[in-house]
C-alpha cells in the first residue's frame, strides 16, 4: 500500500474512523469501517480499511491509496504533492531484450500468441524469463522483479496471485494448440528422444500426486513428467504429466498416443532400457517408424548373445574407429516378437574401471568381515554376492572366503552393453551416436530441476500444476536455446551462464517524458560480445539505439 509521506491532511470526522497501533515502533494508523454485518451466528462484525498513518507531531495523517478511493472528492492537503521524477531507471533491459529476441528467432512468441493471445503469451514469456534469471520456479518475488526490469509490452501486473490466476485459467485446448504448432515449426526430420522424471510435491489433494519410484530419492509423493526432445537440436518438443505411481513402461504407450495427437508421428524414437517390456516393444511399432532401445543385460536372450558373441570381440574388424569401442551386430533378430537388430558393444576402458571398482569393493568388504566377531545374520545381502560365509555354530564367530565363481560372474558382463533397433539401415556407429544422444533429455531435466528450481512444486491443485508445468516447459525451451547459442562464448571465456546474464542485466535504460528511453551508459566489450551472438550487426550501438526509439512507455 503506497503512503504519500510528504502529504498531510486532516483526519476525516465521519462515522467509522478509528486508530490502531501496530509494528515494533507502536505507530498509529487510521482506519475506516467499510462494512457492518452479522456472521452466521448472528454476532455483529465489521470490515475496515487502513486509509493512512497518523503524524504525532501535527495530529494529522499521511493518506494512502485507500483514502483517495474512499474519499475521491476530498483533495484537501496541507503539503502539495511533489512533482513526478523526470527519469525512471529500468534495469535488466539487456537480458529481457535477448529473451524477446530468442522468442522471435525460434518462433516461440508467434506460437504462444496463436494459442494464448498476445497479452497472455507475453506474460508467459515474462514469467519464464524470471524463472531463468532467478533460477527458481517460486514466484513470491516476481512483483519486485517487474518493478526493476523492463518487460516490453507487459501490461498485466505480475504477482504471485496474478501468476496463479494465469496458471489456473490455461486450458488443455490452448496447450495442445501450442504443442501442435510448435512441433510443426520445430521438429526436424531426425530422431526424437524420450525419457521420464519425477517431480516431488507437497500437495495432498491432487490425484496425480502419488508414492512411486522417486528419482531424487526424496521421501515425498510425486507426479511424473515424460519429455520429448529433438535429438539433433536438443529442443524440447512436448511433455506429458501423469500419475506418480505409474512406472515408465506402464505409461509409455498412453504417452505416445497423446504425443501422436499433437503431431509426433512417423519418427525415430530413442529410449533407454527402463522401457523394456514386450508390450512396449510391440506397441512402439504403432507409434513410430523405427525405434532404438537399450537392452538390459540380465535378459536371457541378452545373456545368450553375450555368450555367443562376446568372446574374442576385441578384433580389428570389430573396432569402431575413433571411439575405442568394439561391436558385433546380430542381424535379423526377433526379440519379444519384434524384428530388428541387436548390437553388442564392448568398451575396454569401461571394463577396466568397473573391474577395478569391483576389486576395491571386495577388498573393502573383506576388511569389514575380518573385524566382525559375530555372524552378520542381518546383513547377509551386503556380503553374499561376493563371499561364502560359514558360521561356527552358537555364537563363536564365522569363517569367510571370496567366492571366485560369483565374482567372475559379475566381471563377465562388465564393459559390455547392448542396443536393440528396428532401424535396419543404420550402422553400429550411428546407432551408438543416436543412443548416446538421448542424454539430451536428461540434461533438460537437469535444467528443469536444478537451474529452474523445479524439483519440487508447491502448487496444490491440478489446474495450477498443469499451468505452471507448461510455463516451466517454456522456460526450458528458452534457456536451452540460450545456453546452446552462448556455449562457444562461455567455453572460450571460462564464464558461467549466470555471469553472462548478469552482464546483460547491467545494460540500464533511463526514461524521461521529454526524451523517451535512452541508455544510461555505453555498452562494454563483454556486453557487445554476448549480444553479437544473437544479433548480426556491424554496429550494435546503432542497432540497439534504433530499436530503443520504437519502445513505448
VENGI-V812253 format. One record per residue. N is the residue number from 1. RES is the residue in one letter. OMEGA is omega in degrees with one decimal (NA if undefined). Layout:
n:N res:RES omega:OMEGA
n:N res:RES omega:OMEGA
//
This chain:
n:1 res:X omega:-178.7
n:2 res:X omega:176.3
n:3 res:X omega:179.8
n:4 res:X omega:-168.3
n:5 res:X omega:-179.1
n:6 res:X omega:-179.5
n:7 res:X omega:176.9
n:8 res:X omega:178.2
n:9 res:X omega:176.1
n:10 res:X omega:177.0
n:11 res:X omega:-179.9
n:12 res:X omega:-177.8
n:13 res:X omega:-173.1
n:14 res:X omega:-175.1
n:15 res:X omega:173.2
n:16 res:X omega:179.8
n:17 res:X omega:178.0
n:18 res:X omega:-178.2
n:19 res:X omega:174.5
n:20 res:X omega:177.8
n:21 res:X omega:-177.3
n:22 res:X omega:174.8
n:23 res:X omega:-178.5
n:24 res:X omega:179.7
n:25 res:X omega:178.9
n:26 res:X omega:179.3
n:27 res:X omega:-175.6
n:28 res:X omega:-178.4
n:29 res:X omega:-178.4
n:30 res:X omega:179.7
n:31 res:X omega:173.7
n:32 res:X omega:174.4
n:33 res:X omega:-179.3
n:34 res:X omega:-178.5
n:35 res:X omega:174.6
n:36 res:X omega:-178.6
n:37 res:X omega:175.2
n:38 res:X omega:179.5
n:39 res:X omega:-175.6
n:40 res:X omega:176.9
n:41 res:X omega:177.9
n:42 res:X omega:-179.3
n:43 res:X omega:-178.4
n:44 res:X omega:178.9
n:45 res:X omega:178.8
n:46 res:X omega:172.8
n:47 res:X omega:-178.0
n:48 res:X omega:176.9
n:49 res:X omega:175.4
n:50 res:X omega:-177.9
n:51 res:X omega:176.9
n:52 res:X omega:-177.6
n:53 res:X omega:-177.7
n:54 res:X omega:172.2
n:55 res:X omega:-172.8
n:56 res:X omega:-177.5
n:57 res:X omega:-175.5
n:58 res:X omega:-175.7
n:59 res:X omega:176.3
n:60 res:X omega:-177.2
n:61 res:X omega:171.0
n:62 res:X omega:-176.7
n:63 res:X omega:173.0
n:64 res:X omega:-177.5
n:65 res:X omega:-179.4
n:66 res:X omega:-179.6
n:67 res:X omega:-176.9
n:68 res:X omega:174.3
n:69 res:X omega:-178.5
n:70 res:X omega:-179.6
n:71 res:X omega:-173.9
n:72 res:X omega:-176.4
n:73 res:X omega:-176.9
n:74 res:X omega:-178.7
n:75 res:X omega:-180.0
n:76 res:X omega:-179.5
n:77 res:X omega:-179.5
n:78 res:X omega:-178.5
n:79 res:X omega:-177.4
n:80 res:X omega:177.1
n:81 res:X omega:-180.0
n:82 res:X omega:179.4
n:83 res:X omega:178.9
n:84 res:X omega:178.5
n:85 res:X omega:-177.1
n:86 res:X omega:-177.5
n:87 res:X omega:177.9
n:88 res:X omega:178.8
n:89 res:X omega:179.3
n:90 res:X omega:-177.3
n:91 res:X omega:173.4
n:92 res:X omega:179.4
n:93 res:X omega:-178.7
n:94 res:X omega:-179.3
n:95 res:X omega:-178.3
n:96 res:X omega:175.5
n:97 res:X omega:-179.8
n:98 res:X omega:178.4
n:99 res:X omega:179.2
n:100 res:X omega:174.7
n:101 res:X omega:179.4
n:102 res:X omega:-179.3
n:103 res:X omega:176.2
n:104 res:X omega:-177.4
n:105 res:X omega:-178.1
n:106 res:X omega:-174.3
n:107 res:X omega:179.4
n:108 res:X omega:-179.3
n:109 res:X omega:179.0
n:110 res:X omega:-178.2
n:111 res:X omega:176.9
n:112 res:X omega:-179.6
n:113 res:X omega:178.1
n:114 res:X omega:-176.0
n:115 res:X omega:-170.2
n:116 res:X omega:-172.9
n:117 res:X omega:-171.5
n:118 res:X omega:-174.7
n:119 res:X omega:179.8
n:120 res:X omega:177.4
n:121 res:X omega:179.7
n:122 res:X omega:178.3
n:123 res:X omega:177.1
n:124 res:X omega:179.2
n:125 res:X omega:179.9
n:126 res:X omega:178.4
n:127 res:X omega:178.5
n:128 res:X omega:178.3
n:129 res:X omega:177.6
n:130 res:X omega:-179.2
n:131 res:X omega:-177.7
n:132 res:X omega:-175.4
n:133 res:X omega:-177.9
n:134 res:X omega:178.9
n:135 res:X omega:179.1
n:136 res:X omega:172.7
n:137 res:X omega:175.3
n:138 res:X omega:-169.2
n:139 res:X omega:-176.5
n:140 res:X omega:-174.3
n:141 res:X omega:-175.4
n:142 res:X omega:177.1
n:143 res:X omega:175.5
n:144 res:X omega:178.6
n:145 res:X omega:-179.5
n:146 res:X omega:-178.4
n:147 res:X omega:-175.4
n:148 res:X omega:-175.3
n:149 res:X omega:176.0
n:150 res:X omega:-179.8
n:151 res:X omega:-176.7
n:152 res:X omega:174.2
n:153 res:X omega:179.5
n:154 res:X omega:-176.7
n:155 res:X omega:-178.0
n:156 res:X omega:174.7
n:157 res:X omega:179.9
n:158 res:X omega:173.3
n:159 res:X omega:177.7
n:160 res:X omega:179.9
n:161 res:X omega:-178.9
n:162 res:X omega:177.2
n:163 res:X omega:175.9
n:164 res:X omega:177.7
n:165 res:X omega:177.4
n:166 res:X omega:-178.5
n:167 res:X omega:-174.0
n:168 res:X omega:-178.8
n:169 res:X omega:171.9
n:170 res:X omega:177.8
n:171 res:X omega:177.5
n:172 res:X omega:178.2
n:173 res:X omega:179.1
n:174 res:X omega:-179.3
n:175 res:X omega:179.1
n:176 res:X omega:176.7
n:177 res:X omega:177.4
n:178 res:X omega:-177.7
n:179 res:X omega:-179.4
n:180 res:X omega:-179.6
n:181 res:X omega:-179.9
n:182 res:X omega:179.6
n:183 res:X omega:176.3
n:184 res:X omega:-176.4
n:185 res:X omega:-165.1
n:186 res:X omega:-169.2
n:187 res:X omega:173.5
n:188 res:X omega:177.1
n:189 res:X omega:-178.3
n:190 res:X omega:-178.8
n:191 res:X omega:177.7
n:192 res:X omega:177.4
n:193 res:X omega:180.0
n:194 res:X omega:175.7
n:195 res:X omega:-174.6
n:196 res:X omega:169.7
n:197 res:X omega:178.5
n:198 res:X omega:177.4
n:199 res:X omega:-178.3
n:200 res:X omega:-176.7
n:201 res:X omega:175.0
n:202 res:X omega:-175.6
n:203 res:X omega:180.0
n:204 res:X omega:-175.4
n:205 res:X omega:-177.5
n:206 res:X omega:-176.7
n:207 res:X omega:-178.6
n:208 res:X omega:-179.7
n:209 res:X omega:-175.1
n:210 res:X omega:173.5
n:211 res:X omega:179.7
n:212 res:X omega:178.9
n:213 res:X omega:-177.9
n:214 res:X omega:-174.8
n:215 res:X omega:176.4
n:216 res:X omega:179.2
n:217 res:X omega:176.9
n:218 res:X omega:179.3
n:219 res:X omega:-178.1
n:220 res:X omega:171.0
n:221 res:X omega:-170.6
n:222 res:X omega:160.4
n:223 res:X omega:-176.1
n:224 res:X omega:175.5
n:225 res:X omega:172.1
n:226 res:X omega:-171.6
n:227 res:X omega:175.7
n:228 res:X omega:173.1
n:229 res:X omega:177.7
n:230 res:X omega:-175.9
n:231 res:X omega:-175.4
n:232 res:X omega:-176.0
n:233 res:X omega:-177.2
n:234 res:X omega:-177.6
n:235 res:X omega:173.6
n:236 res:X omega:-176.3
n:237 res:X omega:-170.9
n:238 res:X omega:174.1
n:239 res:X omega:177.7
n:240 res:X omega:-179.5
n:241 res:X omega:-178.7
n:242 res:X omega:-170.5
n:243 res:X omega:-174.9
n:244 res:X omega:-178.6
n:245 res:X omega:-177.4
n:246 res:X omega:178.1
n:247 res:X omega:-176.5
n:248 res:X omega:-174.9
n:249 res:X omega:178.6
n:250 res:X omega:-173.9
n:251 res:X omega:-176.3
n:252 res:X omega:-174.8
n:253 res:X omega:173.6
n:254 res:X omega:177.4
n:255 res:X omega:178.8
n:256 res:X omega:177.0
n:257 res:X omega:176.8
n:258 res:X omega:-179.9
n:259 res:X omega:-179.9
n:260 res:X omega:-178.0
n:261 res:X omega:-179.9
n:262 res:X omega:170.9
n:263 res:X omega:177.0
n:264 res:X omega:-178.4
n:265 res:X omega:178.4
n:266 res:X omega:-176.7
n:267 res:X omega:170.8
n:268 res:X omega:-173.8
n:269 res:X omega:179.5
n:270 res:X omega:-175.7
n:271 res:X omega:174.7
n:272 res:X omega:-173.5
n:273 res:X omega:179.5
n:274 res:X omega:180.0
n:275 res:X omega:-174.2
n:276 res:X omega:170.9
n:277 res:X omega:-178.4
n:278 res:X omega:178.3
n:279 res:X omega:179.5
n:280 res:X omega:-177.5
n:281 res:X omega:179.6
n:282 res:X omega:-177.6
n:283 res:X omega:-179.2
n:284 res:X omega:-179.5
n:285 res:X omega:-178.8
n:286 res:X omega:-169.9
n:287 res:X omega:179.7
n:288 res:X omega:-179.9
n:289 res:X omega:175.7
n:290 res:X omega:174.9
n:291 res:X omega:177.7
n:292 res:X omega:-173.8
n:293 res:X omega:175.0
n:294 res:X omega:-176.4
n:295 res:X omega:-178.9
n:296 res:X omega:-175.5
n:297 res:X omega:-177.3
n:298 res:X omega:179.8
n:299 res:X omega:179.5
n:300 res:X omega:-179.4
n:301 res:X omega:177.7
n:302 res:X omega:178.4
n:303 res:X omega:178.6
n:304 res:X omega:178.0
n:305 res:X omega:178.1
n:306 res:X omega:179.5
n:307 res:X omega:-176.2
n:308 res:X omega:-170.9
n:309 res:X omega:-174.4
n:310 res:X omega:-177.1
n:311 res:X omega:178.4
n:312 res:X omega:-177.3
n:313 res:X omega:-178.0
n:314 res:X omega:176.2
n:315 res:X omega:-178.9
n:316 res:X omega:-176.5
n:317 res:X omega:-179.6
n:318 res:X omega:-174.4
n:319 res:X omega:171.4
n:320 res:X omega:-171.5
n:321 res:X omega:177.8
n:322 res:X omega:-178.3
n:323 res:X omega:-177.8
n:324 res:X omega:180.0
n:325 res:X omega:178.1
n:326 res:X omega:-176.9
n:327 res:X omega:172.0
n:328 res:X omega:-179.9
n:329 res:X omega:175.4
n:330 res:X omega:-172.3
n:331 res:X omega:172.1
n:332 res:X omega:-177.5
n:333 res:X omega:174.4
n:334 res:X omega:-179.5
n:335 res:X omega:-179.0
n:336 res:X omega:178.3
n:337 res:X omega:-179.2
n:338 res:X omega:-178.3
n:339 res:X omega:179.3
n:340 res:X omega:-179.8
n:341 res:X omega:175.3
n:342 res:X omega:175.6
n:343 res:X omega:176.6
n:344 res:X omega:-178.2
n:345 res:X omega:175.8
n:346 res:X omega:-179.7
n:347 res:X omega:-176.4
n:348 res:X omega:-179.4
n:349 res:X omega:177.8
n:350 res:X omega:177.9
n:351 res:X omega:179.8
n:352 res:X omega:-178.7
n:353 res:X omega:-178.6
n:354 res:X omega:179.4
n:355 res:X omega:177.5
n:356 res:X omega:177.7
n:357 res:X omega:178.8
n:358 res:X omega:-179.8
n:359 res:X omega:178.5
n:360 res:X omega:178.5
n:361 res:X omega:179.9
n:362 res:X omega:-179.6
n:363 res:X omega:179.2
n:364 res:X omega:179.0
n:365 res:X omega:177.1
n:366 res:X omega:178.2
n:367 res:X omega:176.9
n:368 res:X omega:-178.2
n:369 res:X omega:-179.6
n:370 res:X omega:-179.1
n:371 res:X omega:-177.7
n:372 res:X omega:178.3
n:373 res:X omega:179.6
n:374 res:X omega:178.8
n:375 res:X omega:-174.9
n:376 res:X omega:-174.5
n:377 res:X omega:-176.9
n:378 res:X omega:-177.1
n:379 res:X omega:-177.0
n:380 res:X omega:-179.2
n:381 res:X omega:179.4
n:382 res:X omega:-171.5
n:383 res:X omega:-172.7
n:384 res:X omega:175.1
n:385 res:X omega:-174.6
n:386 res:X omega:-171.4
n:387 res:X omega:165.3
n:388 res:X omega:-178.4
n:389 res:X omega:-175.8
n:390 res:X omega:179.6
n:391 res:X omega:-179.4
n:392 res:X omega:-174.2
n:393 res:X omega:-176.4
n:394 res:X omega:179.7
n:395 res:X omega:-173.8
n:396 res:X omega:176.5
n:397 res:X omega:-175.5
n:398 res:X omega:172.6
n:399 res:X omega:177.4
n:400 res:X omega:174.8
n:401 res:X omega:179.7
n:402 res:X omega:176.2
n:403 res:X omega:-174.2
n:404 res:X omega:-179.4
n:405 res:X omega:179.7
n:406 res:X omega:-179.3
n:407 res:X omega:179.0
n:408 res:X omega:176.3
n:409 res:X omega:176.4
n:410 res:X omega:-179.3
n:411 res:X omega:-171.0
n:412 res:X omega:-175.6
n:413 res:X omega:-178.3
n:414 res:X omega:-178.0
n:415 res:X omega:179.0
n:416 res:X omega:169.3
n:417 res:X omega:-174.5
n:418 res:X omega:175.8
n:419 res:X omega:177.2
n:420 res:X omega:179.2
n:421 res:X omega:174.0
n:422 res:X omega:176.9
n:423 res:X omega:-173.3
n:424 res:X omega:-174.8
n:425 res:X omega:-177.3
n:426 res:X omega:179.5
n:427 res:X omega:179.5
n:428 res:X omega:179.0
n:429 res:X omega:179.3
n:430 res:X omega:178.3
n:431 res:X omega:-179.9
n:432 res:X omega:179.4
n:433 res:X omega:179.0
n:434 res:X omega:-176.4
n:435 res:X omega:178.5
n:436 res:X omega:179.1
n:437 res:X omega:-178.5
n:438 res:X omega:177.3
n:439 res:X omega:174.8
n:440 res:X omega:179.0
n:441 res:X omega:179.0
n:442 res:X omega:177.5
n:443 res:X omega:176.2
n:444 res:X omega:176.3
n:445 res:X omega:178.4
n:446 res:X omega:177.3
n:447 res:X omega:-178.3
n:448 res:X omega:-172.9
n:449 res:X omega:-174.0
n:450 res:X omega:-173.2
n:451 res:X omega:178.2
n:452 res:X omega:176.1
n:453 res:X omega:-174.6
n:454 res:X omega:-178.7
n:455 res:X omega:175.0
n:456 res:X omega:176.4
n:457 res:X omega:-177.8
n:458 res:X omega:171.7
n:459 res:X omega:-172.6
n:460 res:X omega:174.6
n:461 res:X omega:-179.6
n:462 res:X omega:-178.3
n:463 res:X omega:-179.4
n:464 res:X omega:-179.7
n:465 res:X omega:176.8
n:466 res:X omega:-178.7
n:467 res:X omega:-179.1
n:468 res:X omega:177.6
n:469 res:X omega:179.8
n:470 res:X omega:-180.0
n:471 res:X omega:175.3
n:472 res:X omega:176.7
n:473 res:X omega:177.4
n:474 res:X omega:177.3
n:475 res:X omega:179.3
n:476 res:X omega:176.9
n:477 res:X omega:-176.9
n:478 res:X omega:-177.0
n:479 res:X omega:179.6
n:480 res:X omega:177.9
n:481 res:X omega:179.1
n:482 res:X omega:-178.2
n:483 res:X omega:-179.0
n:484 res:X omega:179.9
n:485 res:X omega:-175.7
n:486 res:X omega:-172.2
n:487 res:X omega:179.9
n:488 res:X omega:179.1
n:489 res:X omega:-177.3
n:490 res:X omega:179.6
n:491 res:X omega:-177.2
n:492 res:X omega:-176.4
n:493 res:X omega:-176.8
n:494 res:X omega:-176.7
n:495 res:X omega:175.7
n:496 res:X omega:177.6
n:497 res:X omega:179.8
n:498 res:X omega:179.0
n:499 res:X omega:177.8
n:500 res:X omega:178.4
n:501 res:X omega:176.9
n:502 res:X omega:175.6
n:503 res:X omega:178.4
n:504 res:X omega:-178.3
n:505 res:X omega:-178.2
n:506 res:X omega:172.3
n:507 res:X omega:-169.9
n:508 res:X omega:176.0
n:509 res:X omega:169.5
n:510 res:X omega:-179.6
n:511 res:X omega:171.7
n:512 res:X omega:-178.8
n:513 res:X omega:-177.0
n:514 res:X omega:-172.8
n:515 res:X omega:-178.2
n:516 res:X omega:-178.4
n:517 res:X omega:172.3
n:518 res:X omega:178.6
n:519 res:X omega:179.4
n:520 res:X omega:-179.9
n:521 res:X omega:-178.6
n:522 res:X omega:178.4
n:523 res:X omega:176.3
n:524 res:X omega:179.6
n:525 res:X omega:179.1
n:526 res:X omega:179.3
n:527 res:X omega:178.6
n:528 res:X omega:179.4
n:529 res:X omega:-179.8
n:530 res:X omega:-178.9
n:531 res:X omega:-177.3
n:532 res:X omega:176.5
n:533 res:X omega:-175.4
n:534 res:X omega:-174.6
n:535 res:X omega:176.0
n:536 res:X omega:-178.4
n:537 res:X omega:176.8
n:538 res:X omega:-179.2
n:539 res:X omega:-177.7
n:540 res:X omega:-178.7
n:541 res:X omega:-179.6
n:542 res:X omega:179.8
n:543 res:X omega:-179.1
n:544 res:X omega:179.1
n:545 res:X omega:178.0
n:546 res:X omega:179.6
n:547 res:X omega:-179.6
n:548 res:X omega:-177.7
n:549 res:X omega:-179.7
n:550 res:X omega:-177.5
n:551 res:X omega:178.0
n:552 res:X omega:-179.8
n:553 res:X omega:NA
//
